[in-house]
Amino acid sequence: PDLSGYEKYGLGNVKYNISKIHVTAVEFPSASISFIPGTGIKLVIGNASLTIDMSWNIRTWMFKDSGRSTVYISKVFVTAIISTALDNTSHTAISLASCRTTSGDIDIKLNGRN
């Protein structure tokens, strides 16, 4: 979905809109899944990265501008514990018991004017 809103800065508001958000690349160079007896599944993703392209525009009382942007997020680490159990109708119930995510680097390139 698009992101839009405004932020107050100094003497006025900055209105922004981020649209046409597309994930263009995802890499999982290190991923593993293991079983945790009595709990469920542990998923570990190491050193992942993703690239996102989007359009943006901003408007203030003094100026307006728009363009395209590419965001590259790298050194992403995720550890998730997924619980599995049987519910009262004997169907498998799955829930996220815990999740920890960190990212190391974020590189943003702004290109003016679409």
VMD Tcl script that draws the C-alpha trace (Angstrom):
set ca {
  {0.00 0.00 0.00}
  {0.97 3.63 -0.47}
  {2.25 5.63 2.50}
  {1.19 9.24 2.99}
  {0.96 11.77 5.78}
  {2.56 14.89 7.12}
  {5.18 15.86 9.66}
  {5.65 19.20 11.43}
  {9.04 20.82 10.91}
  {9.91 24.30 12.08}
  {7.54 26.78 10.47}
  {5.26 24.37 8.65}
  {4.14 20.94 7.64}
  {5.80 18.60 5.18}
  {3.26 16.49 3.31}
  {4.60 13.31 1.77}
  {3.41 10.43 -0.36}
  {5.31 7.23 -1.14}
  {3.72 5.09 -3.84}
  {4.41 2.34 -6.38}
  {6.38 0.40 -3.75}
  {7.94 -2.72 -5.28}
  {10.35 -5.21 -3.76}
  {12.68 -5.87 -6.68}
  {15.21 -8.24 -5.09}
  {15.48 -10.48 -2.02}
  {18.49 -12.58 -1.08}
  {18.75 -15.22 1.67}
  {22.38 -16.38 1.53}
  {22.10 -18.16 4.87}
  {18.85 -19.71 6.09}
  {18.07 -22.69 8.27}
  {15.04 -24.40 9.77}
  {15.20 -26.65 12.80}
  {12.65 -28.41 14.99}
  {12.32 -27.58 18.67}
  {10.77 -30.57 20.46}
  {7.57 -29.65 22.29}
  {7.52 -26.13 20.81}
  {7.62 -26.03 17.04}
  {9.98 -24.67 14.40}
  {12.93 -22.29 14.58}
  {13.72 -20.26 11.46}
  {17.06 -18.43 11.23}
  {17.92 -16.14 8.32}
  {21.37 -14.57 8.24}
  {22.87 -11.77 6.19}
  {19.77 -11.29 4.03}
  {19.20 -8.24 1.83}
  {16.40 -6.64 -0.13}
  {15.97 -3.86 -2.65}
  {12.84 -1.71 -2.83}
  {11.93 0.79 -5.58}
  {9.30 3.49 -5.08}
  {8.00 6.87 -6.17}
  {7.87 9.78 -3.75}
  {6.64 13.35 -3.55}
  {6.80 16.00 -0.88}
  {5.12 19.38 -0.54}
  {5.73 22.24 1.86}
  {4.49 25.82 1.89}
  {7.75 26.79 0.10}
  {8.32 24.04 -2.48}
  {7.28 20.69 -3.86}
  {9.38 17.91 -5.32}
  {8.98 14.34 -6.54}
  {11.02 11.49 -7.94}
  {11.98 7.86 -7.66}
  {13.92 6.16 -4.89}
  {15.75 2.88 -4.37}
  {16.26 1.52 -0.86}
  {18.82 -1.23 -0.28}
  {18.67 -2.94 3.11}
  {21.49 -5.36 3.93}
  {22.87 -7.39 6.82}
  {19.36 -8.42 7.86}
  {19.16 -11.13 10.51}
  {15.90 -12.82 11.53}
  {15.24 -15.43 14.20}
  {11.65 -16.65 14.52}
  {10.07 -19.32 16.67}
  {6.85 -20.73 15.23}
  {4.69 -22.69 17.68}
  {2.67 -25.64 16.47}
  {-0.06 -27.32 18.47}
  {-3.39 -29.06 18.04}
  {-6.48 -26.97 18.80}
  {-9.59 -28.37 20.52}
  {-10.84 -29.75 17.17}
  {-7.53 -31.57 16.50}
  {-6.53 -29.16 13.74}
  {-2.99 -27.86 13.67}
  {-2.70 -24.35 15.05}
  {0.33 -22.25 14.09}
  {1.38 -19.05 15.82}
  {4.44 -16.84 15.96}
  {5.91 -17.31 19.44}
  {8.80 -14.89 19.01}
  {10.60 -12.93 16.33}
  {13.76 -10.87 16.41}
  {15.01 -8.87 13.44}
  {18.02 -6.61 13.04}
  {19.37 -4.78 10.02}
  {22.87 -3.46 9.60}
  {22.87 -1.07 6.65}
  {20.25 0.96 4.83}
  {21.24 2.82 1.65}
  {18.72 5.25 0.14}
  {19.17 6.75 -3.31}
  {16.84 9.62 -4.23}
  {16.36 10.58 -7.86}
  {14.53 13.83 -8.47}
  {11.73 14.35 -10.97}
  {9.90 11.31 -12.31}
}
mol new
graphics top color blue
foreach p $ca { graphics top sphere $p radius 0.5 }
foreach p [lrange $ca 0 end-1] q [lrange $ca 1 end] { graphics top cylinder $p $q radius 0.2 }
display resetview
